[in-house]
């Protein structure tokens, strides 16, 4: 990717994204695009990857909870109208 407009535009951010995507497959990587990278960049990539995984898990949990609630409401009111209020 050396010399591509994307590499020139993104710089270390592109390196970080590559590390995030490939760090598990390239455990002994010492250079990226022919340049050594700092251990701090690898730590930042690991932290970012872990944060993204956690965010995805939380989003999935929220979506699952919303789907369960929607299914519960649909089961309580199969006609599709508004649920009946108590005392009505």
C-alpha positions in Angstrom: 0.0 0.0 0.0 3.0 2.2 0.1 2.6 5.2 -2.1 -1.2 4.9 -2.5 -3.4 7.9 -1.9 -5.1 6.0 0.9 -1.8 5.3 2.7 -0.7 8.9 2.3 -4.0 10.2 3.5 -4.5 7.9 6.5 -0.9 7.4 7.6 -0.7 5.7 11.0 -4.5 5.3 11.2 -4.3 3.0 8.2 -1.5 1.1 9.9 -3.7 0.8 13.0 -6.6 -0.5 10.9 -4.4 -3.1 9.2 -3.1 -4.2 12.6 -6.6 -4.5 14.0 -7.7 -6.6 11.1 -4.6 -8.8 10.9 -3.0 -8.9 14.4 -4.2 -12.4 15.2 -2.9 -13.8 11.9 0.4 -11.9 11.9 1.7 -12.5 15.4 5.3 -11.9 14.5 4.8 -8.8 12.3 7.7 -6.4 12.8 7.2 -4.1 9.8 4.2 -2.6 8.0 4.7 -1.2 4.5 8.4 -1.6 4.9 8.5 0.5 8.0 8.9 -0.7 11.6 6.0 0.2 13.8 6.1 1.1 17.4 4.7 -1.2 20.1 2.5 1.7 21.2 0.7 1.5 17.8 0.1 -2.3 18.4 -1.2 -1.6 21.9 -3.5 1.1 20.6 -4.8 -1.3 17.9 -5.4 -4.0 20.4 -7.3 -1.6 22.7 -9.4 -0.3 19.8 -10.2 -3.9 18.6 -11.3 -4.8 22.2 -13.5 -1.7 22.5 -15.1 -2.4 19.1 -15.8 -6.0 20.1 -17.4 -4.8 23.4 -19.5 -2.2 21.6 -20.7 -4.9 19.1 -21.6 -7.2 22.0 -23.5 -4.4 23.8 -25.4 -3.5 20.6 -26.3 -7.1 19.9 -27.6 -7.5 23.5 -29.7 -4.3 23.1 -31.1 -5.6 19.8 -31.9 -9.0 21.3 -33.7 -7.4 24.2 -35.7 -5.1 21.9 -36.6 -8.1 19.8 -37.7 -10.1 22.8 -39.8 -7.2 24.1 -41.4 -6.8 20.6 -42.2 -10.5 20.5 -43.7 -10.4 24.0 -45.9 -7.5 23.0 -47.0 -9.2 19.8 -47.8 -12.4 21.8 -49.9 -10.4 24.3 -51.8 -8.6 21.5 -52.0 -10.8 18.4 -54.5 -8.4 16.8 -51.8 -5.9 16.2 -53.6 -3.0 17.9 -52.7 -1.1 21.1 -52.5 -3.2 24.2 -55.5 -2.9 26.4 -55.0 -0.8 29.5 -55.9 -2.1 33.0 -59.5 -1.4 33.9 -60.7 -0.9 30.4 
